[in-house]
């Protein structure tokens, strides 16, 4: 797995879904530690499940000064994603870098808290079960086949 170039990553622009303002990704970790949660699509059922899972840590992350930020490649479906509550919410080193090997791979809540050096009392949910033909349709709709979670210490 290649290392993450924080300078290159940080120079990219994001649109804030609340304000509509464009911001540099690097500005997100200048003042605090962040969890950047990259999603395939806001309408993807697996992405929604993984977002709901990581959101279980939102209170403990916030209490420890860690921001939880979801990033998607497009605006399609973001309003519904936020309305339905699937996701609540200068860096020096990457604390944890996770990349999916298959569409249903996800990082455990325990690995997240361990990388941040905090503890949380949350229980992981059950992974969604999908029939083979439905899974194939889901994969075809998810045109980006990976999800990345970065933990950047500000």
N, C-alpha and C positions, 0 to 999 in steps of 0.2 A: 504494500500500500504506500503510495507516495505521500510525502509530508504536505501539510497544508501551508500554502504561502499566504500568510495573513495580510501582507501588504497588497498583494493582488486581489484577494478576496475583499478586503476592506475598502478598496477603491470603487467597487460596484455600487450602483444606486438602487434603492428600494422605494416603493411607494407605501407610505403609512396608510393602512386601510381605514383608520379613524379620521385622520386629518386631511389625507390626500397629498400631504407634503412629501417631496422626494428627499431622501437622506442617504448618506454614504453608510454602507454596512459597518465600516470601521468605527463610526461614531457610536454604535450601539455598545461597544465594550470599552470605551475610553474611561468611563466613570465607575463601572462595576463589572463583575463577572456575569457572563451571559450563557444561556443554553440556546443555540440556534438550531431550530428543528426544521429541516428542509423537507417539503412535501412534494409528492408527484403532482397531485391535483387536489383541489379543495373538495371536489365531488367524489373522489376515490374512497370507497368504503374501508379499505385497509388503512389509508391515511387518516381517515376520521377515527377509526378505532385506536390507532397508535397515538393520535393527538389526545383523545379522551384519556388514554392510559397515562401519558406523561403529564397531563393536566392534574392528575391526582397529587402530584408533587408541588403544585403551584404555591400553596400556602407555606410549606416548609422552605421552598426556594426563596420566596419573598422575605420570609423571616430571617434568612441568612444572607440577604443582600444580593440574591441572584435573580436576574431577569430571565423569563421564559419567552422566547420570541419564535413564532412560526413564520416560515418563508415559503411561498409558492411561486411557480413560474408564470402564473397568469392571474387575472382578476376574476375569471369565470368561476362562479360558485362561492366566492369568498364571503359575500353577504350572508348567504344561507349558512355557511360554515360557522361564521361568527354568531349569527342569530340563534342557532341551535346549540351553541355552547360546546363545540367540539374541542376548542382550545381557549383557555382562560388567559389571559394575560395582559487609551491605547493599549490593546491587548498585547501580552508578552509571550504567552505560550498556550498551546492547545492542551487541555487537561484530558480530553478523551475524544477520539475520532471514530465514528461508527459508520460503516457503509453497508447497505443491504447487499446480500449475495443473491437473494431471491425476493420477489415482491412481498412475501409475508414475514420475512425476517424483521425482528425488532429488537431493540436494546432493552434490557431489563431495568425496572425501576431501581433495583438494588445497585446495578452498575452505575447508574446516573448519580445516585446519592454518594456512592463510594468514591467516584471520581471527584466530587465536589467536597468530600470530607465532612459530610453532614449525615444525620440519620433521620429517617422518617418512618412512621408507622402506617404504611399503606399496603393494601393487598392488591396484587396484580389481578386484572380481570381475565376471563377466559377468552382465548383467541376465537374470532368468528370462524364458524365452520361453513365451507362453501362446497357445493357439488362441483365435480370436475368441469362440466360444460359451462357453468356459471363462472368458474375460476378463469377459464380460457377467455370468456367475454370480458371479464374484469381486466385481465392482462392486456388485451387488445386496446381497451380504453385508456389504460395507464401508459401513455407513450414515453414516459421517462421511467426507467426500470430500477431506480435506486432512490434511497432516502439517506440523507446524511444528518447526523447529529454532531454538532461541534460544541464543546464547552471551552470558552475562552476566558482566561483569567485576566481581568482588567486591572 
